[in-house]
Amino acid sequence: LMPPCSIQGDDNLQSMIVGTVMRKIKSRTWKKQRYFKLQEDCIPIWYKSKKAGNTHSTFSVSDVETVREGHQSEVLLSIAEEFPSGRCFTLVFRGCHGNLDLVAGSADEAQSWIKGMRKLIENMGENADVLRVFQDYSGDLQKLSLRDLEEFLRDEQLEEVDGVQQLAMELIERYEPSDTDAEGYSMSIDSFLMYLASAEGSIFHPRQQSLCQDMIQPLIHYFISSSHNTYLMEDQLRGHSSVEGYIRALKRGCRCVEVDCWDGPNGEPIVYHGHTFTSKILFKDVVNALRNYAFKVSEYPVILSTENHCGQHSNFPAVDQTSLFNSTLLLFFRKMKQRLSRELSDCVVYCKSVHFSSFKHSRIHSKFYEIYSFTESKARKHLREASGFVHHNARQLTRVYPSGLRTDSSNFNPQVMWNTGTQIVALNFQTAGVEMDLNDGLFSQNGRCGYVLKPDVMRMSERRFDPEVPQNREGYQPRSLCFQVISAQQLPKVNIKESSVVDPFVRVEIHGLPLDQAKQETRYIDNNGFNPVWYDTLRFTIHVPELALARFVVEDYDKASRNDFIRQYTLPFSCIQQGYRHIHLLSKDGTSIPPASLFVHVRITNLV
């Protein structure tokens, strides 16, 4: 609920509580004046006719889904010539309830109700469960004193004890808009809501959002965000090729892109999926896209995984290697023509792709600049020697890419390969799904620079780490991870029909070593996507936290058919903040679409 103190300093809500005479419009001929008034607790709104005596009608803010400004209903459009757009607005109710079309006495009065209602709707979705937490720590149930906030940050959020007073003061100064409260160092419920919805209140630790890892290690010591057939926007047989594929991947933090070069008309090199019906793009256009976008998101090297099918007489454009390739690595994955273009081959300056024989042969004969490429099926065969695979990847670069049988551009599970320390796990970035969620989750840390330092045990060539038996490693420290899924806010409809309502539930998945793979679910809530409440507790044991990812999935329960996806969010275990946290959910393609979120409580404890 929204406490009375939240109206202080908000002129729109103050005006709504005083009340306003507006016209309720049902048709071109039915236009009646009514007195509308928001109640002191900011939940019900009642309205009455002057002729009706003390009788009145009431509706709740929680029943209102959205506010439409101007002539955005059939009824208001029908009286558009009589009443200007600035005085008109529509309250859209949930479910099958009819809309409420209103005309205020002035544009200013209309804006007070439009802005005030939007604030009430936003807060209704978030603060019912937050208020309970707020009141648990508030001495007077109206505000958090500096000491109250310190206690909350120390006991619930598990912030570092030494800096908790300074943090509390900084949060009050940042989120408390009232000068009086700021001077007295106290925090209102509105400011507490803003804090929990901010980066500090997110489940993702702000420190991990910036560049925070050692970035001068050898290349073999990093996981590298990598794309497969980057030029493709669709399937592998007839799909559309475009430089947009490179642009999107690079803007997503990708640091390894694939360029398949072939002879085109008049000897000009082209890029496409050879021997298929996919469309073709010019090599020079790919080069220009790389020049313009390679370092927009990250300053760290971009690896060009090249296939050179071009003959000696190809007319390669002049390549300014100083401007384009100065900070770029190039690799060179397979059987090509015997007589190849020298211009492109000369660009391959760092790594050489070589045939793989065995881990033992590689250990004895491999050079530091050599890289091994495996299809996912061949890589899975090497999982039988899991510890040998990890040991190999502590000394050599490895690339694993999707099987050629994946003509629909689907992806394999990258976690299986990360568990072996494989650095370049190439995925089809154009295909949304759990695999790309995991990729986005892993590389959401370290400033989204596209490079993540591998765990210590995977960088030690003198010792062997067995992902099948993690208990045997030095420094083994399993953790208990407990999520209390409290509530969700403003989950979108799955079905576009106006009357549709979701029955949401939350599934938490742990992705990591085989021993850590697990998932648990909450109950589903009937007909409530606006503010469902669970208070369900889900517990997991994590044996190797450094490799674990947590994925939160919200789905619409359907007992008769497959559940529908609503939203998801994935992050590394190492980035999880404890305490009361918001999870800002993402769409299926990994983009942020506010304001859908989860409200959870997190606890991590040592088991040994």
C-alpha positions in Angstrom: 0.0 0.0 0.0 1.0 3.6 -0.5 1.3 5.4 2.9 0.0 8.9 3.3 3.6 10.3 3.7 4.2 9.6 0.0 1.9 12.5 -1.1 4.2 15.0 0.6 5.8 17.2 -2.0 3.7 15.8 -4.9 1.4 18.5 -6.1 -0.4 16.1 -8.5 -1.4 13.7 -5.7 -2.3 16.6 -3.4 -4.6 18.0 -6.1 -6.2 14.5 -6.5 -6.9 14.3 -2.8 -8.5 17.7 -2.7 -10.7 16.5 -5.5 -11.7 17.7 -9.0 -15.0 18.1 -10.9 -14.7 16.4 -14.4 -17.1 15.2 -17.1 -17.6 11.5 -17.3 -18.3 10.7 -21.0 -20.2 7.6 -22.2 -21.3 8.8 -25.6 -21.7 12.0 -27.7 -24.9 12.7 -25.8 -24.1 11.3 -22.3 -21.7 13.8 -20.6 -22.2 14.1 -16.9 -20.3 16.1 -14.3 -18.9 14.1 -11.5 -16.7 14.9 -8.5 -13.6 12.7 -8.3 -11.5 12.4 -5.2 -8.4 10.2 -4.3 -8.6 8.9 -0.7 -5.9 9.7 1.9 -4.4 6.2 1.7 -3.9 6.7 -2.1 -5.7 3.5 -3.0 -9.5 4.0 -3.7 -10.9 6.8 -5.8 -14.5 7.7 -5.3 -16.8 9.9 -7.4 -20.3 11.2 -7.1 -22.9 13.4 -8.7 -24.0 16.6 -6.9 -27.6 15.4 -7.3 -27.0 12.0 -5.7 -26.5 13.2 -2.2 -24.1 11.1 -0.2 -24.1 8.1 -2.5 -21.0 7.5 -4.5 -19.1 5.0 -6.7 -15.6 3.7 -5.9 -12.8 2.0 -7.8 -9.3 1.1 -6.8 -6.0 2.3 -8.3 -5.0 -1.4 -8.5 -7.8 -2.0 -11.0 -6.4 0.5 -13.5 -3.9 -0.9 -16.0 -2.9 2.3 -17.8 -3.8 5.9 -18.6 -4.2 7.1 -22.2 -3.8 10.7 -22.8 -5.9 12.7 -25.3 -8.5 11.4 -27.7 -7.5 7.7 -27.6 -10.9 6.0 -27.3 -13.9 5.8 -29.6 -16.0 7.8 -27.2 -13.5 10.7 -26.8 -12.9 10.8 -30.6 -16.6 11.2 -31.1 -16.5 14.5 -29.0 -13.1 15.7 -30.2 -14.6 18.9 -31.8 -16.3 19.8 -28.5 -13.4 19.2 -26.1 -9.7 19.7 -26.9 -7.3 16.8 -26.6 -5.3 18.4 -23.7 -8.3 18.1 -21.4 -9.2 14.5 -22.2 -7.8 11.2 -20.9 -8.9 7.5 -20.5 -8.5 5.2 -17.5 -8.1 1.6 -18.9 -9.2 -1.0 -16.4 -8.0 -4.6 -16.2 -10.0 -7.6 -17.4 -13.4 -7.0 -18.8 -14.2 -3.7 -17.1 -15.1 -0.9 -19.4 -12.9 2.1 -19.8 -13.5 5.4 -18.0 -13.4 8.4 -20.3 -12.9 11.8 -18.7 -12.7 15.5 -19.6 -11.1 17.8 -17.1 -11.9 21.5 -16.7 -8.5 22.5 -18.0 -5.4 21.0 -19.5 -3.5 21.5 -16.2 -6.2 19.6 -14.2 -6.0 16.8 -16.8 -2.2 16.6 -16.4 -2.5 16.4 -12.6 -4.7 13.3 -12.9 -2.7 11.8 -15.7 0.7 12.1 -14.0 -0.7 11.3 -10.5 -2.5 8.2 -11.7 0.6 7.0 -13.6 2.7 7.4 -10.4 0.1 5.5 -8.3 -0.1 2.7 -10.9 3.7 2.4 -10.9 4.0 2.3 -7.2 1.1 -0.1 -6.7 3.0 -2.7 -8.7 6.1 -2.4 -6.6 5.5 -1.3 -3.0 3.0 -3.7 -1.4 5.7 -6.1 -0.4 8.5 -3.5 0.0 6.3 -1.6 2.5 6.4 -4.7 4.8 10.2 -4.6 4.7 10.2 -0.8 5.2 8.0 -1.1 8.3 10.1 -3.9 9.8 13.0 -1.5 10.1 11.2 1.9 10.5 11.0 3.1 14.1 8.0 5.3 13.5 6.5 3.4 10.4 6.8 6.6 8.4 10.5 6.9 7.6 13.9 5.2 8.0 16.3 7.1 10.3 20.0 6.9 9.5 20.3 4.2 12.1 17.4 2.3 10.8 18.8 2.3 7.3 22.3 1.3 8.6 20.7 -1.7 10.3 18.8 -2.7 7.2 22.0 -2.4 5.0 24.1 -4.4 7.5 21.6 -7.1 8.6 19.6 -7.7 5.4 21.7 -6.4 2.5 25.0 -7.7 4.1 26.9 -4.6 3.1 30.4 -4.3 4.4 30.2 -3.3 8.1 33.0 -0.7 8.0 31.4 1.4 5.3 27.7 0.9 6.1 27.2 4.4 7.7 28.8 6.2 4.8 26.7 4.1 2.3 23.5 4.9 4.2 24.3 8.6 4.1 25.1 8.4 0.4 21.8 6.6 -0.4 19.8 9.2 1.5 21.5 12.0 -0.3 21.0 10.3 -3.6 17.4 9.1 -3.3 15.7 11.4 -0.8 14.2 14.4 -2.6 13.0 16.1 0.5 15.6 18.7 1.8 14.4 18.3 5.4 14.8 14.6 5.4 18.2 14.8 3.7 19.4 17.3 6.3 18.1 15.0 9.1 19.4 11.9 7.3 16.2 9.9 7.0 14.6 8.1 4.1 10.9 8.0 3.1 9.1 5.0 1.6 9.3 6.6 -1.9 13.0 7.0 -1.6 13.4 3.5 -0.3 11.5 2.3 -3.4 13.8 4.2 -5.6 16.9 2.7 -3.9 15.6 -0.8 -4.3 14.8 -0.2 -8.0 18.3 1.3 -8.6 21.6 -0.4 -9.5 22.4 -0.5 -5.8 19.2 -2.4 -5.1 19.5 -4.7 -8.1 20.5 -8.4 -7.7 23.5 -7.6 -9.9 26.4 -6.2 -7.9 27.3 -2.7 -9.3 31.0 -3.4 -8.8 30.8 -6.3 -11.3 29.2 -4.0 -13.9 32.5 -2.1 -14.4 35.8 -3.5 -15.7 37.1 -5.3 -12.6 39.2 -8.3 -13.7 42.9 -8.7 -14.5 43.1 -7.8 -18.2 46.8 -8.6 -18.8 46.7 -12.4 -18.7 47.4 -14.5 -21.7 44.5 -14.9 -24.2 44.1 -18.5 -23.2 43.0 -17.5 -19.7 39.7 -15.8 -20.8 36.3 -16.9 -21.9 35.6 -14.8 -25.0 32.1 -13.8 -26.3 32.0 -15.4 -29.7 29.7 -15.5 -32.7 29.2 -18.2 -35.4 28.4 -17.3 -39.0 28.1 -13.7 -37.9 26.9 -12.5 -41.3 23.7 -14.6 -41.1 20.4 -13.1 -39.9 18.4 -16.3 -40.3 18.9 -20.0 -41.2 22.0 -21.6 -42.6 20.6 -22.7 -46.0 18.5 -19.9 -47.4 18.9 -17.2 -44.8 19.6 -13.5 -45.3 23.2 -12.3 -45.0 23.8 -8.7 -43.8 26.5 -6.5 -42.2 23.8 -5.9 -39.6 24.7 -9.3 -38.2 28.2 -7.9 -37.4 26.9 -4.6 -36.1 24.4 -6.3 -33.7 26.9 -8.9 -32.4 29.6 -6.2 -31.8 27.1 -4.0 -30.0 26.2 -7.0 -27.8 29.8 -7.3 -26.7 30.9 -10.0 -29.0 34.7 -10.2 -29.5 35.0 -13.0 -32.0 33.2 -12.8 -35.3 33.3 -15.1 -38.3 34.1 -14.0 -41.9 33.7 -16.7 -44.7 35.4 -15.2 -47.8 34.7 -16.5 -51.4 35.3 -15.3 -54.9 32.5 -13.1 -56.1 31.6 -11.6 -59.5 34.6 -10.0 -61.3 36.9 -11.4 -58.6 35.6 -9.2 -55.9 35.5 -11.1 -52.6 32.1 -11.8 -51.0 31.0 -13.2 -47.7 28.3 -15.9 -47.4 27.7 -19.5 -46.2 29.4 -21.3 -49.0 27.6 -23.9 -51.2 24.2 -22.8 -49.9 21.4 -20.4 -51.0 22.1 -17.8 -48.4 22.4 -14.2 -49.8 25.8 -12.7 -50.3 27.5 -9.5 -49.0 30.7 -7.7 -50.1 33.8 -8.3 -48.1 34.6 -4.6 -48.2 31.3 -3.8 -46.5 32.1 -6.2 -43.7 35.5 -4.5 -43.3 33.8 -1.1 -43.1 31.3 -2.4 -40.5 34.2 -3.8 -38.4 36.1 -0.5 -38.7 33.0 1.5 -37.5 31.7 -0.8 -34.7 34.5 -3.1 -33.5 35.4 -0.9 -30.5 32.2 1.0 -29.8 31.3 -1.2 -26.8 34.7 -2.7 -25.8 38.2 -1.5 -26.3 39.6 -5.1 -26.2 40.6 -7.1 -29.2 38.2 -8.4 -31.8 39.1 -11.8 -33.2 38.3 -12.4 -36.8 37.7 -16.0 -37.5 38.3 -16.2 -41.2 37.7 -18.9 -43.9 39.7 -18.1 -47.0 38.3 -19.6 -50.1 39.5 -16.8 -52.4 41.8 -17.6 -55.3 45.0 -15.8 -56.1 43.4 -13.4 -58.6 40.8 -12.1 -56.2 40.5 -8.3 -56.2 40.8 -7.5 -52.5 40.2 -3.9 -51.6 43.1 -2.0 -50.1 43.0 -2.8 -46.3 44.4 -0.2 -44.0 45.8 -2.6 -41.4 47.0 0.2 -39.2 43.5 1.6 -38.6 41.5 -1.6 -38.7 43.6 -4.4 -37.5 45.9 -2.7 -35.0 43.9 -4.0 -32.1 42.4 -6.9 -33.9 43.4 -10.6 -33.9 42.8 -12.8 -36.9 42.5 -16.6 -36.9 42.7 -18.9 -40.0 39.4 -23.4 -39.3 39.7 -25.8 -42.4 40.5 -27.4 -45.9 40.7 -24.6 -48.4 41.9 -24.2 -52.0 45.5 -24.9 -52.6 46.3 -21.5 -54.2 44.8 -18.8 -51.9 44.7 -15.1 -52.0 47.9 -13.7 -50.5 46.3 -10.4 -49.6 43.9 -12.0 -47.1 46.3 -14.7 -45.9 48.9 -11.9 -45.0 46.3 -10.4 -42.6 46.4 -13.6 -40.4 49.0 -12.4 -37.9 48.4 -14.1 -34.6 46.9 -17.6 -34.7 47.0 -20.6 -36.8 44.3 -23.3 -37.0 45.8 -26.8 -36.8 44.5 -30.3 -36.9 43.9 -32.0 -33.5 45.3 -35.4 -32.9 45.1 -36.0 -29.1 45.6 -34.1 -25.8 48.9 -36.0 -25.4 50.1 -35.0 -28.8 49.1 -31.4 -28.2 50.9 -31.3 -24.9 54.1 -32.3 -26.5 54.0 -30.6 -29.9 51.7 -27.6 -29.9 52.9 -24.1 -30.3 51.4 -21.2 -28.3 50.0 -19.5 -31.4 48.1 -22.6 -32.5 44.3 -23.0 -32.1 42.1 -26.1 -32.3 38.6 -26.0 -33.7 35.9 -28.5 -33.0 32.3 -28.9 -34.0 30.1 -29.4 -30.9 29.8 -33.2 -31.7 33.6 -33.7 -31.8 34.0 -31.6 -28.7 31.5 -33.7 -26.8 33.6 -36.8 -27.5 36.5 -35.2 -25.8 34.4 -34.7 -22.6 35.2 -38.3 -21.8 38.6 -37.0 -20.9 37.2 -34.0 -19.0 40.2 -33.2 -16.9 42.5 -33.6 -19.9 40.3 -31.1 -21.8 40.6 -28.6 -19.0 44.3 -29.1 -18.8 44.6 -28.7 -22.6 42.7 -25.4 -22.5 45.0 -24.1 -19.8 47.7 -24.1 -22.4 46.0 -23.8 -25.8 43.2 -21.8 -27.5 40.1 -23.9 -28.4 37.1 -22.9 -30.5 33.9 -24.9 -30.5 31.1 -24.1 -33.0 27.6 -25.4 -33.8 27.1 -28.6 -35.8 26.5 -28.2 -39.5 23.3 -30.1 -39.0 21.8 -27.1 -37.2 20.4 -25.6 -40.4 17.9 -23.6 -38.4 20.7 -21.7 -36.7 19.9 -23.2 -33.3 22.5 -23.4 -30.6 24.1 -25.9 -28.3 24.5 -25.5 -24.6 27.6 -23.3 -24.1 27.9 -24.1 -20.4 29.1 -27.7 -21.3 32.1 -26.2 -23.1 32.8 -23.5 -20.5 33.0 -26.3 -18.0 36.1 -27.5 -19.8 37.7 -24.0 -20.0 37.0 -23.6 -23.7 37.7 -20.0 -24.5 35.9 -19.5 -27.8 32.4 -21.0 -27.7 30.7 -19.7 -30.9 27.0 -19.3 -30.9 24.4 -18.1 -33.5 23.7 -14.7 -32.0 20.6 -14.2 -34.2 18.8 -17.1 -32.4 17.1 -16.2 -29.1 16.8 -18.9 -26.4 18.3 -20.2 -23.2 21.7 -20.7 -24.9 22.0 -17.0 -25.7 20.6 -16.1 -22.3 23.5 -18.0 -20.7 26.0 -16.2 -23.1 24.6 -12.8 -22.2 24.6 -13.7 -18.5 28.2 -14.8 -18.4 29.4 -11.7 -20.3 27.3 -9.3 -18.4 30.1 -9.0 -15.9 33.5 -7.2 -16.2 32.1 -4.1 -17.9 30.5 -6.2 -20.7 33.9 -6.0 -22.4 33.5 -9.5 -23.9 36.3 -11.1 -21.9 35.8 -13.0 -18.6 38.8 -14.3 -16.7 38.6 -18.1 -16.2 38.6 -19.5 -12.6 42.0 -20.1 -11.1 41.7 -23.9 -11.3 41.2 -23.6 -15.1 44.3 -21.5 -15.6 46.8 -23.9 -13.8 48.6 -26.0 -16.4 50.6 -27.7 -13.6 47.5 -29.0 -11.9 44.5 -30.9 -13.2 40.9 -29.9 -12.4 38.3 -32.6 -13.0 34.8 -31.0 -13.6 33.2 -34.3 -12.9 34.6 -34.5 -9.4 34.9 -30.9 -8.2 35.2 -32.0 -4.5 38.8 -33.0 -5.1 40.1 -29.6 -6.0 42.2 -27.5 -3.7 40.2 -24.9 -1.8 36.9 -26.7 -2.4 34.1 -24.5 -0.8 30.5 -25.4 -1.6 27.8 -22.8 -1.0 24.1 -22.8 -0.2 22.1 -20.4 -2.4 18.6 -19.6 -1.1 16.1 -17.5 -3.0 12.8 -16.4 -1.5 10.7 -15.4 -4.5 8.5 -12.7 -3.0 6.6 -11.1 -5.8 6.5 -9.9 -9.4 5.6 -6.5 -10.9 3.8 -5.6 -14.1 4.3 -8.8 -16.0 3.2 -8.4 -19.7 0.3 -10.4 -21.2 1.3 -13.3 -23.4 -1.9 -13.2 -25.4 -2.7 -9.9 -27.0 -6.4 -10.3 -26.4 -7.7 -7.6 -24.0 -9.3 -10.1 -21.7 -6.3 -12.4 -21.3 -4.6 -12.7 -17.9 -1.4 -14.7 -17.1 -1.1 -17.3 -14.4 2.6 -16.7 -13.6 5.2 -18.9 -11.9 8.9 -18.5 -11.5 11.6 -21.1 -12.3 15.1 -20.7 -11.0 17.7 -22.6 -13.0 21.4 -23.1 -11.9 23.7 -23.7 -14.8 27.3 -24.9 -14.1 29.2 -28.1 -13.6 27.1 -31.3 -13.9 26.9 -31.6 -10.1 25.5 -28.0 -9.9 22.8 -28.3 -12.7 19.4 -27.8 -11.0 16.1 -26.1 -11.3 13.1 -25.4 -8.9 9.8 -23.7 -9.4 7.3 -21.6 -7.4 3.6 -22.2 -7.4 1.6 -20.5 -10.1 -0.7 -17.6 -9.3 -4.2 -17.5 -10.9 -5.0 -14.6 -13.1 -2.5 -12.0 -11.9 0.3 -10.6 -13.9 0.2 -7.2 -12.3 1.5 -8.0 -8.8 1.5 -11.7 -8.0 2.9 -12.7 -4.6 4.5 -16.0 -3.8 6.9 -15.9 -0.8 8.2 -19.3 -2.0 11.7 -20.4 -1.0 14.0 -22.2 -3.4 17.4 -23.7 -2.2 20.4 -24.9 -4.2 23.9 -26.3 -3.4 26.7 -24.8 -5.5 29.9 -26.8 -5.7 31.9 -24.5 -8.0 30.5 -21.0 -7.7 33.0 -19.5 -10.1 31.4 -21.4 -13.0 27.7 -21.1 -12.0 25.0 -19.0 -13.6 21.5 -18.3 -12.1 18.7 -18.0 -14.6 15.3 -16.7 -13.5 12.4 -17.6 -15.9 8.8 -16.3 -15.6 6.3 -18.4 -17.5 2.5 -18.4 -17.9 1.2 -21.7 -16.5 -1.1 -23.8 -18.8 -2.3 -27.2 -17.7 -3.6 -28.1 -21.2 -0.5 -27.1 -23.3 3.0 -25.9 -23.1 3.7 -23.0 -20.7 4.3 -19.6 -22.4 7.5 -17.7 -21.9 7.1 -14.2 -20.3 10.5 -12.9 -19.2 13.9 -14.0 -18.0 17.1 -12.8 -16.4 20.5 -14.5 -16.2 23.6 -13.6 -14.2 26.8 -15.2 -12.8 26.8 -16.5 -9.2 29.7 -14.2 -8.5 27.7 -11.1 -9.3 24.7 -11.9 -7.0 24.0 -9.3 -4.3 22.4 -10.7 -1.1 19.4 -9.3 0.7 16.2 -7.8 -0.7 16.7 -7.3 -4.4 14.9 -6.4 -7.6 15.5 -8.4 -10.8 14.8 -6.4 -13.9 13.5 -8.9 -16.4 14.5 -9.1 -20.0 12.6 -10.2 -23.1 13.3 -13.3 -25.1 15.9 -11.6 -27.3 17.7 -10.3 -24.2 16.6 -6.7 -24.4 15.4 -4.7 -21.5 11.8 -3.8 -21.5 10.8 -2.0 -18.2 9.1 -2.2 -15.9 8.6 -6.0 -15.4 10.5 -7.2 -12.4 10.8 -9.8 -9.6 11.3 -8.9 -5.9 13.4 -11.5 -4.1 15.4 -12.1 -0.9 18.8 -13.8 -1.4 21.1 -15.6 1.1 24.4 -17.3 0.4 26.1 -19.4 3.1 29.2 -21.7 3.3 28.4 -25.4 3.7 31.9 -26.5 4.8 
